[in-house]
Amino acid sequence: MTTINGEVAAGFEPVREAFATNFDQHGDIGAAVCVYQHGRPVVDLWGGIAEPDTGRPWERDTLQLVYSATKGATATAAHLLAQRGVLDLDAPVAKYWPEFAANGKADIPVRWLLSHQAGLVALDQPVPLTEALAWQPMVAALAAQRPLWTPGTAHGYHGRTFGWLVGELIRRVSGRTPGCFFAEEIAVPLGLDFFIGLPASERGRVSRMVYQQPEIDFTTAPPESIPEELRELVAAWRDPNSFSNRAFQVTDPAEIDFNSPEVQAAELPASNGIGTARGLARMYAALIGEVDGVRLLTPDTLASATMEQASGADQVMVAPSRFSSGYMLPTDTNPMAGPHSFGHTGRGGSLGFADPEHGIAFGYAMNHIIGGPDDVRATLLVDAVQGSLK
């Protein structure tokens, strides 16, 4: 039985129970969960193994890469710039990034980059990975790229390109890389353990990810063995020209080793944020209220940031999705706490979100990348938080 470390406030004991159950029954190897309520931590738990090869335990300050949960941090940086009046979400991207106007993109507003409506989910010619990690070659390729659908007429999850698109706007407007801006304007004021571009000095604290192979490979399984509700998605996976495939093949090679020091040190604002569950929860807490005297966004800015911009059929995920300007919004399959929640999931189960209705902010980070419909870990934790509020 895994030892669970940390504290929970009275009334939130079900979260500890769900966290322990995730280790005992649902595959967690090393993980942490944190919940804030009205600006104060009420759950702060961690346990398990950070590095299975050596047995290194998961400590209070263990860092974990959280994949696309990073997008919530990047969106927050963009909204902070909007709040300061230096980034207009309804202005053309080309106002700040003139080269972006190429190939019919002159009128695409900033908001469509944030809400996955720009049609720039993939590249006609993938960029060598070493160049993508260097930043400039990738943003040049995106500036030259033609949209893959008429912008504004549909939405599709910009799984990889979101980070370079929104990150370049942050760089153009602030004069700082997105990771540097996030560190100086968000992480330092709040005391967050969260990085977009890991400093070499923090490398020793990072947990190593473990990837679970699916029991059934739907990409090769006979069609009759595939559940009917998954057939459209599986058909997209099997089509090399589908947006579902191309959106994650913007580099050459397409597969990225997120355990590698070079990848973790680069700034990939869509997918390589590294931090603690506590850091995620604390950031979201500071979006909906004060945390130790710091509030990131005013109520008016937050209302604009979290207003629905796109919903319905997703051109990449082949399932209904909902987005505000940079944050995911709740759907039937998205584990958040209520209809007014906003946040972002990450590959394999990581999750950060806020629920302003209940004053709740949540962060979950883990190193066992499972994913798919059978991964219930985040859902069970969120259900336990909801149960604790009743």
Buried (B, 14 or more C-beta within 10 A) or exposed (E): EBEBBBEBBEEBEBBBBBBBBBBEEBBBBBBBBBBBBBBEBBBBBBBBBBBBEEEBBBBEEBBBBBBBBBBBBBBBBBBBBBBEEEBBBEEBBBBBBEEBBBEEBEEBBBBBBBBBBBBBBBBEEBBEBEBBBEBEBBBBBBBBBEBBBEBBEBBBBBBBBBBBBBBBBBBBBBEBBBBBBBBEBBBEBBEBBBBBBBEEEBEEBBBBBBEBEEEEEBEEEEEEEBEEEBEEBBBBBBEEEBBBBBBBBBBBEEEBEBBEEEBBBBBBBBBBBBBBBBBBBBBBBBBBBEBEEBBBBEEEBBEBBBEEBBBEEBBBBBBEBBBBBBBBBBBEEBBBBBEBBBBBBBBBBBBBBBBBEBBBBBBBBBBBBBBEEEBBBBBBBBBBBBBBBE
